[in-house]
Each structure stands twice: as C-alpha cells, then as structure tokens.
Amino acid sequence: MSKTKIFSIVFFVAAVVIGYFFVDSIAYDIQQEKKIKREEARVINKLKQIRSGMIAYQRVNGQYTSDWEKLINFIDTGDFYLTERSETIIPREYGGDSVVINIDTLGTIPVFDSLYADIENFELQKLPYKPGTKKKFEIFADKIITGSVKVDVFEVRDPDPINPKRREDNNEKALRVGSRSEVTTTGNWE
C-alpha cells in the first residue's frame, strides 16, 4: 500500500470520528433543551397550583402566608363561603336613591375541592416540593407600602433552576410567581 492510500484512509477515519462527535454534541444539546423545557413546564404548572392556593388563603385569611404547613392545612381543611349578593334600590322623595345590599351565605365548599379536585393524581403533601425532587420552593410573604397603602405580597420561586442560564444570568431569573417588591400574582414566564 502506498503512503497516499494510508493517509487517505487515516484521514477518512478521522473525519468520520470527528463528524460523529460533532453530530453527537448537537444531538445532546437538542436533548438537553427538550429536557429543560419539559422540566420547566412541570415547575410552571406547580407554581400555578401554589399561586391558586396562596390567593385562596389570602381571600379567606386577609393575608398571604410564608409557612408551607399553614398553607397545606388551609387547603386541606379550609372552606370557601358561597354567598349571594342582592341589591335593593329604594327611591327617595327628594330624588335620590338609597341602596340596600343583602349578602346571604348559601353554604361552604372545601378549598381542596374548589381548587385541586380536577387535577389528576394531585398530592397535597407534595405541593411545596419542586417536581421530581425533594427541594422545597422558596416561599415569602409580607406587606409592602405602595402609594401610602399597605399591601400584601408573596413570592414563590424555584431554588435550583434546571436551566443553567437561569442560574448564571441575572436577566433570566429563576422561575417565580408573585413578587417581593411589586403587587402582582403573575409568574415571570407569563
């Protein structure tokens, strides 16, 4: 065999090996992106479930909680009151009107049934945990002053984002719902 033929075979094998590693690295990156999107979708879904519970807690108790046990206990044993509101307008002789508002309590409905009954395989005790892990979401609740009014706020955030960009880059923060400094119940993915 001539040297040219040997070099050709060696370079061909080297090109095939380099090509394989190149394609494999691209395929790996694509798989990682899919995994990140899938896991972030699970985290977002869990944050939406937590948001529903926090809003319900605030409506019944007048403030948010930063205690997972209180939130879980409320969802498990708490009730919403079903009310009916009616207004009666009474005309006055001098041309004005008087409005009488009647609010009747019709009954109660459990918070769990109202919020989570339609979710298949929902486990209330796993609500504070990031899906597929034993790490709890970070929870914060407080009051802030906005325009000379004290307002309740809460924030629930992912303590350990799967997306490396969310860990390193301050522009793309960890997934969270609510805010420590603004009056909002939206998530930063919305």
C-alpha positions as CSV (number, residue, x, y, z in Angstrom):
1,M,0.0,0.0,0.0
2,S,1.2,3.4,-0.8
3,K,1.6,6.2,1.7
4,T,-1.1,8.2,-0.1
5,K,-3.6,5.5,0.3
6,I,-2.7,5.0,4.0
7,F,-3.0,8.8,4.6
8,S,-6.4,8.8,2.8
9,I,-7.7,6.0,5.0
10,V,-6.4,7.6,8.2
11,F,-7.9,11.0,7.3
12,F,-11.2,9.4,6.3
13,V,-11.5,7.5,9.6
14,A,-10.5,10.7,11.5
15,A,-13.2,12.7,9.5
16,V,-15.8,10.1,10.3
17,V,-14.9,10.1,14.0
18,I,-14.9,14.0,14.2
19,G,-18.2,14.0,12.3
20,Y,-19.7,11.5,14.7
21,F,-18.6,13.6,17.7
22,F,-19.9,16.8,16.1
23,V,-23.4,15.3,15.3
24,D,-23.5,13.7,18.8
25,S,-22.8,17.0,20.5
26,I,-25.5,18.7,18.6
27,A,-28.0,15.9,19.4
28,Y,-27.0,16.2,23.1
29,D,-27.7,19.9,23.1
30,I,-31.1,19.4,21.4
31,Q,-32.0,16.7,24.0
32,Q,-30.9,19.0,26.9
33,E,-33.1,21.8,25.5
34,K,-36.1,19.5,25.3
35,K,-35.4,18.2,28.9
36,I,-35.1,21.8,30.2
37,K,-38.4,22.8,28.5
38,R,-40.1,19.7,29.9
39,E,-38.9,20.3,33.4
40,E,-39.6,24.0,33.4
41,A,-43.2,23.2,32.2
42,R,-43.6,21.0,35.2
43,V,-42.2,23.7,37.6
44,I,-44.5,26.3,36.0
45,N,-47.5,24.0,36.4
46,K,-46.6,23.5,40.1
47,L,-46.2,27.3,40.6
48,K,-49.6,27.9,39.2
49,Q,-51.1,25.4,41.6
50,I,-49.3,27.1,44.5
51,R,-50.5,30.5,43.3
52,S,-54.1,29.3,43.4
53,G,-53.6,28.1,47.0
54,M,-52.0,31.4,48.0
55,I,-54.7,33.5,46.5
56,A,-57.4,31.4,48.2
57,Y,-55.5,31.7,51.5
58,Q,-55.3,35.5,51.2
59,R,-59.0,35.8,50.4
60,V,-60.1,33.8,53.4
61,N,-57.4,35.0,55.9
62,G,-56.8,38.5,54.7
63,Q,-53.0,38.0,54.2
64,Y,-50.6,35.6,52.5
65,T,-48.5,33.0,54.4
66,S,-44.9,32.1,54.2
67,D,-45.5,28.9,56.1
68,W,-46.0,25.8,54.0
69,E,-47.7,23.9,56.8
70,K,-50.3,26.7,57.2
71,L,-51.0,26.7,53.5
72,I,-51.3,22.9,53.2
73,N,-53.5,22.8,56.3
74,F,-55.7,25.6,54.9
75,I,-56.1,23.8,51.6
76,D,-56.8,20.5,53.3
77,T,-59.3,21.7,55.9
78,G,-60.4,25.2,54.8
79,D,-63.7,26.3,53.3
80,F,-64.9,28.9,50.9
81,Y,-68.2,30.6,51.7
82,L,-70.7,30.6,48.9
83,T,-72.6,33.9,49.0
84,E,-75.3,35.5,47.1
85,R,-75.5,39.3,46.8
86,S,-78.6,41.2,46.1
87,E,-79.3,45.0,45.9
88,T,-82.5,46.8,46.6
89,I,-82.8,50.4,45.3
90,I,-85.3,52.5,47.3
91,P,-86.2,55.8,45.6
92,R,-86.3,58.8,48.0
93,E,-88.8,61.6,47.8
94,Y,-86.1,64.2,47.2
95,G,-84.9,62.4,44.0
96,G,-82.1,60.4,45.5
97,D,-81.8,56.7,45.8
98,S,-80.9,54.5,48.8
99,V,-79.3,51.2,48.1
100,V,-79.6,48.3,50.5
101,I,-77.1,45.4,49.9
102,N,-78.0,42.0,51.2
103,I,-75.4,39.2,51.3
104,D,-76.7,35.8,52.1
105,T,-74.4,32.8,52.9
106,L,-75.6,29.8,51.0
107,G,-73.1,27.3,52.2
108,T,-69.5,26.3,52.0
109,I,-67.2,24.4,49.7
110,P,-63.9,22.8,50.7
111,V,-60.9,24.7,49.3
112,F,-59.3,21.5,48.1
113,D,-62.4,20.5,46.1
114,S,-62.7,24.0,44.6
115,L,-59.0,24.3,43.5
116,Y,-57.5,20.8,43.0
117,A,-60.3,18.2,42.6
118,D,-59.9,18.3,38.8
119,I,-56.1,17.7,38.8
120,E,-55.3,14.0,38.3
121,N,-53.1,12.4,40.9
122,F,-52.7,15.6,42.9
123,E,-50.9,15.0,46.2
124,L,-51.3,17.9,48.6
125,Q,-48.3,17.0,50.7
126,K,-46.0,17.4,47.6
127,L,-47.2,20.9,46.9
128,P,-44.2,22.7,48.4
129,Y,-41.7,20.5,46.5
130,K,-40.2,21.0,43.1
131,P,-41.4,18.2,40.8
132,G,-39.2,15.2,40.8
133,T,-37.0,16.4,43.7
134,K,-37.0,16.8,47.4
135,K,-36.2,20.5,47.2
136,K,-38.9,22.9,48.5
137,F,-39.8,26.0,46.6
138,E,-38.7,29.2,48.5
139,I,-41.8,31.0,49.9
140,F,-42.0,34.6,51.0
141,A,-45.0,36.6,52.2
142,D,-45.0,40.1,53.7
143,K,-46.7,43.5,53.5
144,I,-45.2,46.4,51.4
145,I,-46.2,50.1,51.2
146,T,-47.4,51.1,47.8
147,G,-48.7,54.7,47.4
148,S,-49.1,55.0,51.2
149,V,-51.2,51.8,51.3
150,K,-50.0,48.6,53.0
151,V,-50.5,45.7,50.5
152,D,-49.9,42.0,50.9
153,V,-47.4,40.4,48.6
154,F,-46.0,36.9,48.2
155,E,-43.3,35.2,46.1
156,V,-42.7,31.5,45.5
157,R,-39.5,30.7,43.5
158,D,-37.6,27.8,42.2
159,P,-34.5,27.5,44.4
160,D,-32.5,25.4,41.9
161,P,-33.3,26.1,38.3
162,I,-32.5,23.3,35.8
163,N,-31.8,25.8,33.1
164,P,-28.1,26.9,33.5
165,K,-29.0,30.3,32.0
166,R,-31.4,31.0,34.9
167,R,-28.6,30.2,37.4
168,E,-25.9,32.4,35.8
169,D,-27.7,35.2,34.0
170,N,-29.4,38.0,36.1
171,N,-31.5,38.9,33.1
172,E,-33.2,35.5,33.0
173,K,-34.1,34.9,36.7
174,A,-35.3,31.7,38.3
175,L,-38.9,30.8,37.7
176,R,-41.2,32.5,40.2
177,V,-44.7,33.6,40.9
178,G,-45.6,36.8,42.7
179,S,-43.0,39.4,43.7
180,R,-41.3,40.6,46.9
181,S,-41.4,44.2,45.8
182,E,-44.4,44.6,43.5
183,V,-48.1,43.9,43.9
184,T,-48.6,41.0,41.4
185,T,-49.6,37.4,41.3
186,T,-48.3,36.7,37.9
187,G,-45.3,34.4,37.1
188,N,-42.2,35.7,35.3
189,W,-42.9,33.2,32.5
190,E,-46.2,35.0,31.6
